[in-house]
Amino acid sequence: MVEDTEGLEKKFNALREKYEKLGNNLETALRLMISNKKIDFLNISYRIKNYESFIEKIERKKYKNPFEQVKDICGLRIICYYLSDIDKISKIINEEFDVLSSVSKKDKLEADRFGYLSDQFVVKIKDKWFEAPEWRGLNNLEAEIQVRTVSMHAWGEIEHKLAYKKKEHVPEMFRRKLYRLSALFEMADEQFENLRNERNNYMGSIKENYNELNISDIKGMNLDILQTFLDKFVPKKEKSIESTRNLLDELITNEIIVQDLYDSYQKTKEILNQIEREYFIETNKKFSQAGTIRCSLDITNKSLSRTYKFSEIEEKLVEKWRKKIK
């Protein structure tokens, strides 16, 4: 049993507010750092260990200096989508923080383990950060950061519910099933990574055809073909994958192919900026990528079957510019 639990609890509670501030600040900073590197993530969150868990860990590990030895009083978790993103995020952590220790899933994974680990870091804030008011008073505090994929997170949550931490904990009759399940999760991560790489190569090949204007060589219409078209011809407009999907549904309904999109855009590209300016004056709204191409199609094709109705302002603008391009 831990001696002087009353003194420990008093000190723990006195430090809790600082750890809460540390966790909140680190979460905000990590979101900004990772977003600036254009890395998508599912979630970044922090938690402060409760006193009961703190005491349990001290007793289990037989710690003599708990506030120095317990490294995860403040714990953060970063959930990303792809295996390669773990390496990118780990690089950010190593560059931006004083890393006191780190453990990689690759180094810890055993051949017969029925799960797999996140990358973990124990970090402190660099001295220069303490010049900013929001970081003052947080020196000497440490935090643990875990980086894992969505698949790793799903496995970790299920593993936690099952409460099996070692193979020795698992009844013999369940071990084979757990090994097979953990292998499926690991294979899913590898296949998601492969799929992303193949998709990037596919979109790159489409882009090359757009660059060479071999539009007629592009057959069919799908989300990647349409998004690459939008990125090529209206790259500075607001990008929304939901808007792209909605536009795609309209194109499929109207049997519009890439050649049709290109022809329509070529007919209207010189006037689209003027149309947008007039639209902005009336509505205080600008065109998105999908909205720009939809406007182009509306002006060049009266017979489109749409999933929405024109507003009065849109109707007037379309009619006005249809007459001008005749």
SETI-56469 format. One record per residue (C-alpha): residue number from 1; residue in three letters; x, y, z. Coordinates in pm, 1 decimal, always signed. Example, Ala and Ser with C-alpha at 12.3 -4.5 7.8 and 13.67 -1.06 7.14 Angstrom:
<sites>
> resi|resn|xx|yy|zz
> 1|ALA|+1230.0|-450.0|+780.0
> 2|SER|+1367.0|-106.0|+714.0
</sites>
This chain:
<sites>
> resi|resn|xx|yy|zz
> 1|MET|+0.0|+0.0|+0.0
> 2|VAL|+111.2|+358.2|-68.0
> 3|GLU|+208.4|+546.9|+244.1
> 4|ASP|+76.1|+897.0|+316.2
> 5|THR|-205.1|+878.3|+63.5
> 6|GLU|-354.1|+1194.2|+211.9
> 7|GLY|-37.6|+1389.2|+128.3
> 8|LEU|-25.5|+1240.1|-221.2
> 9|GLU|-386.9|+1329.2|-292.6
> 10|LYS|-335.6|+1684.0|-172.0
> 11|LYS|-35.0|+1730.1|-399.7
> 12|PHE|-214.5|+1559.3|-690.2
> 13|ASN|-515.5|+1788.6|-659.6
> 14|ALA|-289.7|+2093.5|-634.3
> 15|LEU|-125.1|+1998.8|-964.7
> 16|ARG|-443.6|+1895.8|-1148.1
> 17|GLU|-526.7|+2248.6|-1268.6
> 18|LYS|-178.4|+2286.7|-1418.2
> 19|TYR|-207.3|+1950.0|-1593.3
> 20|GLU|-549.0|+2047.0|-1731.1
> 21|LYS|-399.0|+2365.4|-1870.7
> 22|LEU|-106.1|+2170.3|-2013.7
> 23|GLY|-335.5|+1918.1|-2182.0
> 24|ASN|-562.3|+2182.1|-2330.9
> 25|ASN|-268.3|+2386.9|-2459.3
> 26|LEU|-95.1|+2083.0|-2607.3
> 27|GLU|-412.6|+1966.9|-2782.0
> 28|THR|-454.3|+2309.9|-2943.7
> 29|ALA|-86.9|+2326.5|-3042.3
> 30|LEU|-83.1|+1976.0|-3191.9
> 31|ARG|-397.7|+2042.1|-3395.3
> 32|LEU|-231.1|+2350.4|-3543.8
> 33|MET|+105.1|+2182.2|-3607.2
> 34|ILE|-45.0|+1878.7|-3779.1
> 35|SER|-297.2|+2080.2|-3982.7
> 36|ASN|-18.7|+2310.9|-4102.3
> 37|LYS|+158.3|+2005.6|-4245.1
> 38|LYS|-160.7|+1911.5|-4434.7
> 39|ILE|-196.5|+1582.6|-4245.6
> 40|ASP|-555.5|+1469.0|-4195.1
> 41|PHE|-651.3|+1324.6|-3859.3
> 42|LEU|-964.3|+1186.8|-3700.0
> 43|ASN|-917.4|+1336.0|-3355.4
> 44|ILE|-672.9|+1480.3|-3103.0
> 45|SER|-773.5|+1472.0|-2738.5
> 46|TYR|-627.4|+1478.1|-2391.8
> 47|ARG|-718.6|+1336.9|-2054.7
> 48|ILE|-586.6|+1387.0|-1703.5
> 49|LYS|-542.2|+1065.3|-1506.0
> 50|ASN|-779.5|+1048.0|-1210.1
> 51|TYR|-643.6|+1003.9|-861.5
> 52|GLU|-761.5|+641.9|-830.0
> 53|SER|-572.7|+543.0|-1147.8
> 54|PHE|-270.5|+735.5|-1024.5
> 55|ILE|-264.0|+540.3|-697.8
> 56|GLU|-326.5|+208.0|-874.8
> 57|LYS|-28.6|+264.4|-1102.4
> 58|ILE|+197.8|+361.6|-812.6
> 59|GLU|+107.4|+41.5|-626.6
> 60|ARG|+136.7|-179.6|-934.2
> 61|LYS|+473.2|-36.7|-1035.8
> 62|LYS|+593.7|+6.6|-676.2
> 63|TYR|+702.4|+364.5|-745.9
> 64|LYS|+889.6|+550.0|-473.0
> 65|ASN|+879.8|+895.7|-639.7
> 66|PRO|+541.6|+889.7|-816.0
> 67|PHE|+532.7|+1247.6|-947.3
> 68|GLU|+866.1|+1187.5|-1119.1
> 69|GLN|+796.0|+829.0|-1229.0
> 70|VAL|+435.4|+846.8|-1351.5
> 71|LYS|+473.7|+994.9|-1699.5
> 72|ASP|+113.7|+992.0|-1816.5
> 73|ILE|-69.6|+1207.5|-1562.9
> 74|CYS|-139.5|+1419.3|-1870.3
> 75|GLY|-200.1|+1197.3|-2171.8
> 76|LEU|-278.2|+1296.4|-2530.0
> 77|ARG|-393.8|+1075.2|-2814.5
> 78|ILE|-365.4|+1152.8|-3185.0
> 79|ILE|-576.1|+932.7|-3414.2
> 80|CYS|-475.9|+953.4|-3779.7
> 81|TYR|-589.6|+761.7|-4086.8
> 82|TYR|-279.3|+604.1|-4238.1
> 83|LEU|+34.5|+425.1|-4118.7
> 84|SER|+266.9|+665.0|-4300.1
> 85|ASP|+101.9|+956.2|-4116.6
> 86|ILE|+230.1|+814.3|-3787.8
> 87|ASP|+586.0|+872.2|-3908.0
> 88|LYS|+502.8|+1225.2|-4023.0
> 89|ILE|+338.1|+1312.8|-3692.1
> 90|SER|+622.7|+1152.3|-3497.2
> 91|LYS|+865.8|+1375.9|-3684.9
> 92|ILE|+665.3|+1683.9|-3580.8
> 93|ILE|+669.9|+1573.6|-3216.5
> 94|ASN|+1045.8|+1514.4|-3224.3
> 95|GLU|+1105.5|+1856.0|-3380.4
> 96|GLU|+867.4|+2062.0|-3168.0
> 97|PHE|+912.2|+1913.6|-2819.8
> 98|ASP|+1184.9|+1795.5|-2587.5
> 99|VAL|+1130.3|+1420.7|-2619.5
> 100|LEU|+1238.4|+1241.8|-2302.4
> 101|SER|+1155.9|+892.8|-2428.0
> 102|SER|+977.0|+724.1|-2715.5
> 103|VAL|+855.6|+376.3|-2801.7
> 104|SER|+767.8|+261.7|-3152.4
> 105|LYS|+509.8|-5.3|-3224.1
> 106|LYS|+761.6|-166.5|-3461.7
> 107|ASP|+1012.5|-216.6|-3181.6
> 108|LYS|+764.4|-360.8|-2930.2
> 109|LEU|+554.5|-591.2|-3147.0
> 110|GLU|+618.5|-960.4|-3091.8
> 111|ALA|+532.5|-1227.9|-3346.1
> 112|ASP|+274.9|-1389.5|-3120.6
> 113|ARG|+122.3|-1071.5|-2975.5
> 114|PHE|-253.2|-1047.0|-3034.9
> 115|GLY|-256.8|-667.8|-3064.3
> 116|TYR|-31.2|-387.3|-3172.0
> 117|LEU|+86.5|-69.0|-3005.8
> 118|SER|+66.7|+302.4|-3069.9
> 119|ASP|+382.7|+506.9|-3100.6
> 120|GLN|+431.4|+674.3|-2763.1
> 121|PHE|+633.1|+977.9|-2654.3
> 122|VAL|+701.7|+1137.1|-2318.2
> 123|VAL|+762.7|+1507.2|-2379.4
> 124|LYS|+831.0|+1837.0|-2210.4
> 125|ILE|+772.5|+2184.4|-2349.6
> 126|LYS|+1076.5|+2361.8|-2492.9
> 127|ASP|+1202.7|+2652.8|-2284.3
> 128|LYS|+1122.1|+2913.6|-2550.3
> 129|TRP|+750.6|+2831.9|-2520.8
> 130|PHE|+739.0|+2961.2|-2165.2
> 131|GLU|+781.6|+3316.5|-2293.9
> 132|ALA|+416.2|+3305.1|-2400.5
> 133|PRO|+163.8|+3376.2|-2118.7
> 134|GLU|-42.0|+3061.6|-2180.1
> 135|TRP|+257.8|+2837.1|-2110.0
> 136|ARG|+391.4|+3007.5|-1798.8
> 137|GLY|+397.0|+2792.9|-1486.7
> 138|LEU|+390.4|+2467.4|-1684.7
> 139|ASN|+765.5|+2404.9|-1685.9
> 140|ASN|+883.2|+2071.6|-1541.2
> 141|LEU|+551.4|+1906.4|-1630.3
> 142|GLU|+560.3|+1606.1|-1861.9
> 143|ALA|+298.4|+1458.9|-2092.2
> 144|GLU|+258.2|+1133.0|-2278.8
> 145|ILE|+153.0|+1150.2|-2644.8
> 146|GLN|+18.2|+843.6|-2826.0
> 147|VAL|-7.8|+833.6|-3204.9
> 148|ARG|-221.8|+563.5|-3361.6
> 149|THR|-433.4|+492.0|-3668.0
> 150|VAL|-809.9|+451.0|-3664.9
> 151|SER|-762.8|+72.9|-3691.8
> 152|MET|-519.9|+70.6|-3399.8
> 153|HIS|-765.3|+277.5|-3198.6
> 154|ALA|-1051.9|+39.3|-3277.0
> 155|TRP|-841.2|-259.3|-3173.3
> 156|GLY|-723.8|-82.1|-2857.1
> 157|GLU|-1080.3|-6.2|-2751.3
> 158|ILE|-1193.8|-364.8|-2810.7
> 159|GLU|-884.9|-501.5|-2637.1
> 160|HIS|-958.4|-277.5|-2339.6
> 161|LYS|-1313.1|-411.8|-2317.7
> 162|LEU|-1190.2|-771.5|-2330.7
> 163|ALA|-934.1|-689.2|-2058.9
> 164|TYR|-672.3|-922.9|-2208.3
> 165|LYS|-333.9|-749.5|-2185.9
> 166|LYS|-105.2|-1052.5|-2227.0
> 167|LYS|-145.3|-1380.8|-2407.0
> 168|GLU|-122.0|-1554.2|-2068.7
> 169|HIS|-446.3|-1377.8|-1971.3
> 170|VAL|-638.4|-1533.4|-2258.5
> 171|PRO|-814.3|-1868.3|-2228.8
> 172|GLU|-652.6|-2118.2|-2464.2
> 173|MET|-976.2|-2161.6|-2661.3
> 174|PHE|-982.5|-1788.8|-2759.9
> 175|ARG|-616.7|-1730.4|-2848.6
> 176|ARG|-627.2|-1836.4|-3212.3
> 177|LYS|-933.1|-1619.9|-3279.5
> 178|LEU|-765.4|-1316.2|-3121.1
> 179|TYR|-446.4|-1368.1|-3324.1
> 180|ARG|-652.3|-1384.2|-3644.4
> 181|LEU|-854.6|-1074.9|-3554.8
> 182|SER|-549.4|-865.5|-3467.5
> 183|ALA|-389.5|-973.6|-3797.2
> 184|LEU|-698.6|-849.0|-3983.5
> 185|PHE|-672.8|-508.1|-3816.8
> 186|GLU|-305.5|-486.6|-3907.3
> 187|MET|-373.4|-593.4|-4265.4
> 188|ALA|-649.9|-330.9|-4287.7
> 189|ASP|-397.2|-58.0|-4203.5
> 190|GLU|-160.1|-186.3|-4471.2
> 191|GLN|-436.3|-209.7|-4731.7
> 192|PHE|-570.3|+138.4|-4654.2
> 193|GLU|-216.4|+270.1|-4704.6
> 194|ASN|-184.1|+82.2|-5034.3
> 195|LEU|-524.2|+207.7|-5148.4
> 196|ARG|-427.5|+568.7|-5077.2
> 197|ASN|-102.2|+529.8|-5272.7
> 198|GLU|-280.6|+368.1|-5567.3
> 199|ARG|-546.7|+639.5|-5562.6
> 200|ASN|-281.4|+913.0|-5562.7
> 201|ASN|-112.8|+745.8|-5861.7
> 202|TYR|-447.9|+718.3|-6036.6
> 203|MET|-529.9|+1085.5|-5981.2
> 204|GLY|-179.5|+1176.0|-6097.2
> 205|SER|-235.8|+992.5|-6424.8
> 206|ILE|-566.0|+1177.9|-6473.4
> 207|LYS|-394.0|+1509.6|-6404.2
> 208|GLU|-131.3|+1435.9|-6668.9
> 209|ASN|-406.1|+1393.8|-6926.6
> 210|TYR|-559.0|+1724.4|-6818.2
> 211|ASN|-220.4|+1894.1|-6846.6
> 212|GLU|-179.6|+1760.6|-7198.5
> 213|LEU|-546.0|+1838.3|-7268.4
> 214|ASN|-607.1|+1479.3|-7375.8
> 215|ILE|-957.9|+1519.3|-7244.1
> 216|SER|-1114.6|+1275.4|-7485.7
> 217|ASP|-891.1|+998.5|-7347.6
> 218|ILE|-1055.5|+1020.4|-7005.7
> 219|LYS|-1342.8|+775.5|-6997.7
> 220|GLY|-1628.1|+762.3|-6749.6
> 221|MET|-1697.8|+991.6|-6457.5
> 222|ASN|-1624.1|+932.8|-6089.9
> 223|LEU|-1534.0|+1134.2|-5781.6
> 224|ASP|-1158.4|+1127.5|-5843.5
> 225|ILE|-1190.4|+1227.3|-6207.8
> 226|LEU|-1420.4|+1517.3|-6119.7
> 227|GLN|-1213.3|+1640.6|-5824.2
> 228|THR|-896.1|+1633.5|-6034.0
> 229|PHE|-1077.5|+1836.6|-6301.4
> 230|LEU|-1183.0|+2095.1|-6042.9
> 231|ASP|-832.3|+2111.7|-5893.9
> 232|LYS|-687.8|+2163.5|-6241.0
> 233|PHE|-921.2|+2429.3|-6377.1
> 234|VAL|-1051.7|+2612.1|-6068.3
> 235|PRO|-776.1|+2552.2|-5809.1
> 236|LYS|-821.4|+2879.7|-5621.2
> 237|LYS|-1188.3|+2830.7|-5542.3
> 238|GLU|-1313.8|+2683.7|-5215.8
> 239|LYS|-1287.3|+2304.7|-5216.7
> 240|SER|-1556.9|+2085.5|-5062.6
> 241|ILE|-1572.1|+1712.3|-5122.9
> 242|GLU|-1943.4|+1715.1|-5034.1
> 243|SER|-2012.3|+1976.3|-5304.2
> 244|THR|-1805.5|+1770.9|-5548.5
> 245|ARG|-2014.8|+1463.0|-5470.9
> 246|ASN|-2339.8|+1655.3|-5522.2
> 247|LEU|-2215.3|+1788.1|-5854.8
> 248|LEU|-2106.3|+1437.1|-5955.9
> 249|ASP|-2457.2|+1303.0|-5894.9
> 250|GLU|-2597.6|+1570.2|-6127.6
> 251|LEU|-2338.0|+1493.3|-6395.0
> 252|ILE|-2415.7|+1121.3|-6381.4
> 253|THR|-2790.9|+1190.2|-6400.4
> 254|ASN|-2736.4|+1409.9|-6707.2
> 255|GLU|-2479.5|+1170.1|-6864.0
> 256|ILE|-2220.9|+1447.7|-6876.3
> 257|ILE|-1864.3|+1334.2|-6944.3
> 258|VAL|-1531.7|+1511.5|-6895.4
> 259|GLN|-1527.6|+1635.9|-7254.2
> 260|ASP|-1862.9|+1808.8|-7193.8
> 261|LEU|-1728.2|+1973.0|-6877.3
> 262|TYR|-1419.0|+2093.3|-7057.7
> 263|ASP|-1613.3|+2232.5|-7353.4
> 264|SER|-1852.6|+2415.5|-7122.9
> 265|TYR|-1568.3|+2562.2|-6917.9
> 266|GLN|-1383.3|+2680.4|-7229.4
> 267|LYS|-1693.2|+2863.3|-7351.7
> 268|THR|-1744.9|+3048.4|-7023.8
> 269|LYS|-1404.5|+3083.4|-6857.1
> 270|GLU|-1359.7|+3445.1|-6969.9
> 271|ILE|-1684.9|+3557.5|-6807.9
> 272|LEU|-1698.7|+3344.8|-6490.9
> 273|ASN|-1514.2|+3602.0|-6279.1
> 274|GLN|-1756.5|+3875.3|-6387.3
> 275|ILE|-2054.4|+3651.6|-6308.4
> 276|GLU|-1912.4|+3577.2|-5965.8
> 277|ARG|-1860.9|+3947.9|-5894.3
> 278|GLU|-2223.9|+4020.3|-5979.5
> 279|TYR|-2336.8|+3722.2|-5771.5
> 280|PHE|-2128.4|+3843.5|-5476.9
> 281|ILE|-2279.0|+4193.5|-5494.8
> 282|GLU|-2628.4|+4045.3|-5472.9
> 283|THR|-2567.6|+3765.6|-5218.0
> 284|ASN|-2231.9|+3833.6|-5048.2
> 285|LYS|-2132.5|+3479.0|-5149.4
> 286|LYS|-1852.1|+3351.0|-5371.0
> 287|PHE|-1837.1|+3049.4|-5598.7
> 288|SER|-1685.5|+2724.4|-5478.0
> 289|GLN|-1503.1|+2488.1|-5713.7
> 290|ALA|-1821.1|+2292.5|-5779.2
> 291|GLY|-2030.5|+2610.2|-5796.7
> 292|THR|-1804.0|+2757.0|-6065.3
> 293|ILE|-1839.7|+2453.9|-6291.7
> 294|ARG|-2210.9|+2425.3|-6218.2
> 295|CYS|-2252.7|+2789.3|-6325.7
> 296|SER|-2063.1|+2714.1|-6644.3
> 297|LEU|-2290.4|+2419.1|-6720.8
> 298|ASP|-2608.3|+2615.2|-6641.3
> 299|ILE|-2511.9|+2886.9|-6886.8
> 300|THR|-2422.3|+2649.0|-7170.3
> 301|ASN|-2693.8|+2388.2|-7121.9
> 302|LYS|-3061.1|+2470.8|-7060.8
> 303|SER|-3174.8|+2110.3|-7042.8
> 304|LEU|-2988.2|+2003.0|-6728.5
> 305|SER|-3181.5|+1801.6|-6473.9
> 306|ARG|-3093.7|+1963.9|-6139.3
> 307|THR|-3134.2|+1857.8|-5779.2
> 308|TYR|-3200.4|+2216.4|-5673.1
> 309|LYS|-3396.1|+2522.4|-5787.9
> 310|PHE|-3245.9|+2852.4|-5896.3
> 311|SER|-3299.2|+3148.9|-5671.3
> 312|GLU|-3442.0|+3455.2|-5839.9
> 313|ILE|-3096.0|+3617.5|-5846.4
> 314|GLU|-2936.2|+3306.3|-5999.3
> 315|GLU|-3211.3|+3281.6|-6260.4
> 316|LYS|-3155.5|+3640.3|-6372.4
> 317|LEU|-2777.9|+3603.2|-6389.6
> 318|VAL|-2793.6|+3279.8|-6588.1
> 319|GLU|-3041.7|+3422.9|-6838.4
> 320|LYS|-2833.3|+3739.8|-6875.7
> 321|TRP|-2511.1|+3555.0|-6950.9
> 322|ARG|-2671.8|+3291.4|-7171.9
> 323|LYS|-2766.5|+3571.4|-7407.9
> 324|LYS|-2415.4|+3718.6|-7401.4
> 325|ILE|-2235.0|+3399.8|-7506.6
> 326|LYS|-2467.4|+3321.1|-7797.6
</sites>
